[in-house]
Amino acid sequence: MMKLGDIRKIAVIGGGNMGHGCAMVFAAAGYSVALYSRRLETLQKGIEAMRKDLTFLAEHGLGKLEDVEPTMARVTTTQDMAEAVADADFVLECVAEDMALKQDVFQSLDEMCKPDTILATNTSVMSPTEIGSKARKRDRIIGTHWWNPPFLIPLVEVVQTELTPPWVIDVTMDLHRAIGKHPVHCKKDVPGFVANRLQHALWREALSIVERGIADPATVDESLKYGPGLRLPVLGPCENADMVGLDLTLQIHDYVLKHLEDSHEPSRLLREKVAKGELGFKSGGVGYQTWTPEAQQALRSRLLTYLIKAVKQMKEVQDK
Ligand SMILES: NC(=O)c1ccc[n+]([C@@H]2O[C@H](COP(=O)([O-])OP(=O)(O)OC[C@H]3O[C@@H](n4cnc5c(N)ncnc54)[C@H](O)[C@@H]3O)[C@@H](O)[C@H]2O)c1
């Protein structure tokens, strides 16, 4: 049984967008981190991106410029997975979202790691139980679902399986608190965990409203951003129900739920757009709306600016 204080070295498997971003957060919090990727180019790009992101954060009041190089010095890179995990106490897998690939990675990790090393997958929606099915010691395999960008979004969903002993959850929750994240405990291994189930219930309704011609895509987004979306950072649905009254919530659900989208299939319009190659930013800007390169850049900048402000505000509240 491990405690938080026993965790000294972290290994991150996969050096893509999430892999190098999560590695950076562990290193910034003082941990030694080994970052593994098959390709040297991925590792080189990851290191470059980490230095750029740490500098960007420091320039915007999150961290200090003089801490950038000491943080980078805590990260080592390797193309040898066994070397990365040899003395690791906690391993975070961040390879592509492919079940067979992840199963093979966890089979190897299980063979290569110390017996009590915790093995976590950053899968967005897939089952940690299924991902760990080829390993022998499966009780130490859990989900830790970070959100993108990993250096700004505080949430990490810690996903328990039927085999997980309480100490694995406790240490993992403690570890993520210690690195400044906001871990939440998902008590069952269900597809989409908590936050992606919530998010995609909302997206299903949004895309259905567009498909049924009730409102155009921009109006759907405005209806959230200028309305209920504004309250969400301080008032979740369960808190909101308590505030307005469970009786009113029941009356509303009695009337409206039968009219909401409950399809188990993706939206027809979504399928048609994908078939036509209308994929959004990545296909010349045509998706639900049409985006010029300038509009795409402006939206990305607005999001980063907003997230930085929101994270700073959260930190100020926590520090009080
Ligand atoms: N991008 C997001 O918004 C996001 C958010 C949360 C969780 N995730 C999850 O994190 C994981 C990684 O996603 P990402 O966005 O960093 O993807 P990415 O494509 O940026 O990186 C994936 C990495 O996996 C590596 N890889 C692919 N095939 C491999 C193989 N056969 N062996 C070893 N490595 C291999 C690639 O080289 C790459 O470095 C996925 O499970 C994803 O669902 C992604």
The ligand as an SDF file (V2000), in Angstrom:
LIG
                    3D

 44 48  0  0  0  0  0  0  0  0999 V2000
   -7.1700   15.6820  -26.7950 N   0  0  0  0  0  0  0  0  0  0  0  0
   -8.1060   15.7510  -25.8630 C   0  0  0  0  0  0  0  0  0  0  0  0
   -8.9220   16.6700  -25.8110 O   0  0  0  0  0  0  0  0  0  0  0  0
   -8.1660   14.6950  -24.7730 C   0  0  0  0  0  0  0  0  0  0  0  0
   -8.6980   15.0320  -23.5290 C   0  0  0  0  0  0  0  0  0  0  0  0
   -8.7110   14.0580  -22.5200 C   0  0  0  0  0  0  0  0  0  0  0  0
   -8.2320   12.7900  -22.7690 C   0  0  0  0  0  0  0  0  0  0  0  0
   -7.7490   12.4940  -24.0020 N   0  0  0  0  0  0  0  0  0  0  0  0
   -7.2460   11.1330  -24.2240 C   0  0  0  0  0  0  0  0  0  0  0  0
   -5.8360   11.1410  -24.0740 O   0  0  0  0  0  0  0  0  0  0  0  0
   -5.2600   10.1470  -24.9250 C   0  0  0  0  0  0  0  0  0  0  0  0
   -4.2380   10.8020  -25.8450 C   0  0  0  0  0  0  0  0  0  0  0  0
   -4.8960   11.7810  -26.6250 O   0  0  0  0  0  0  0  0  0  0  0  0
   -4.0940   12.9810  -27.3300 P   0  0  0  0  0  0  0  0  0  0  0  0
   -5.0880   14.0370  -27.6080 O   0  0  0  0  0  0  0  0  0  0  0  0
   -2.8580   13.3120  -26.5570 O   0  0  0  0  0  0  0  0  0  0  0  0
   -3.6990   12.2770  -28.7120 O   0  0  0  0  0  0  0  0  0  0  0  0
   -2.4170   12.5560  -29.6280 P   0  0  0  0  0  0  0  0  0  0  0  0
   -2.7700   12.0120  -30.9620 O   0  0  0  0  0  0  0  0  0  0  0  0
   -1.9510   13.9510  -29.5210 O   0  0  0  0  0  0  0  0  0  0  0  0
   -1.3160   11.6140  -28.9700 O   0  0  0  0  0  0  0  0  0  0  0  0
   -1.4150   10.2150  -28.9960 C   0  0  0  0  0  0  0  0  0  0  0  0
   -0.0520    9.6110  -28.8580 C   0  0  0  0  0  0  0  0  0  0  0  0
   -0.1690    8.1810  -28.9740 O   0  0  0  0  0  0  0  0  0  0  0  0
    0.9330    7.7150  -29.6970 C   0  0  0  0  0  0  0  0  0  0  0  0
    0.6560    6.4110  -30.3120 N   0  0  0  0  0  0  0  0  0  0  0  0
   -0.2010    6.1610  -31.3240 C   0  0  0  0  0  0  0  0  0  0  0  0
   -0.1240    4.8560  -31.6530 N   0  0  0  0  0  0  0  0  0  0  0  0
    0.8060    4.2960  -30.8180 C   0  0  0  0  0  0  0  0  0  0  0  0
    1.3490    2.9830  -30.6660 C   0  0  0  0  0  0  0  0  0  0  0  0
    0.9560    1.9780  -31.4640 N   0  0  0  0  0  0  0  0  0  0  0  0
    2.2610    2.7730  -29.6820 N   0  0  0  0  0  0  0  0  0  0  0  0
    2.6560    3.7930  -28.8870 C   0  0  0  0  0  0  0  0  0  0  0  0
    2.2010    5.0530  -28.9970 N   0  0  0  0  0  0  0  0  0  0  0  0
    1.2910    5.2880  -29.9570 C   0  0  0  0  0  0  0  0  0  0  0  0
    1.1560    8.7750  -30.7720 C   0  0  0  0  0  0  0  0  0  0  0  0
    2.4610    8.7060  -31.2760 O   0  0  0  0  0  0  0  0  0  0  0  0
    0.9140   10.0660  -29.9560 C   0  0  0  0  0  0  0  0  0  0  0  0
    2.1080   10.5080  -29.3560 O   0  0  0  0  0  0  0  0  0  0  0  0
   -6.4350    9.4890  -25.6680 C   0  0  0  0  0  0  0  0  0  0  0  0
   -6.8370    8.3470  -24.9710 O   0  0  0  0  0  0  0  0  0  0  0  0
   -7.5040   10.5650  -25.6080 C   0  0  0  0  0  0  0  0  0  0  0  0
   -8.8100   10.0540  -25.7350 O   0  0  0  0  0  0  0  0  0  0  0  0
   -7.6730   13.4150  -25.0010 C   0  0  0  0  0  0  0  0  0  0  0  0
  1  2  1  0
  2  3  2  0
  2  4  1  0
  4  5  1  0
  4 44  2  0
  5  6  2  0
  6  7  1  0
  7  8  2  0
  8  9  1  0
  8 44  1  0
  9 10  1  0
  9 42  1  0
 10 11  1  0
 11 12  1  0
 11 40  1  0
 12 13  1  0
 13 14  1  0
 14 15  2  0
 14 16  1  0
 14 17  1  0
 17 18  1  0
 18 19  2  0
 18 20  1  0
 18 21  1  0
 21 22  1  0
 22 23  1  0
 23 24  1  0
 23 38  1  0
 24 25  1  0
 25 26  1  0
 25 36  1  0
 26 27  1  0
 26 35  1  0
 27 28  2  0
 28 29  1  0
 29 30  1  0
 29 35  2  0
 30 31  1  0
 30 32  2  0
 32 33  1  0
 33 34  2  0
 34 35  1  0
 36 37  1  0
 36 38  1  0
 38 39  1  0
 40 41  1  0
 40 42  1  0
 42 43  1  0
M  CHG  2   8   1  16  -1
M  END
$$$$
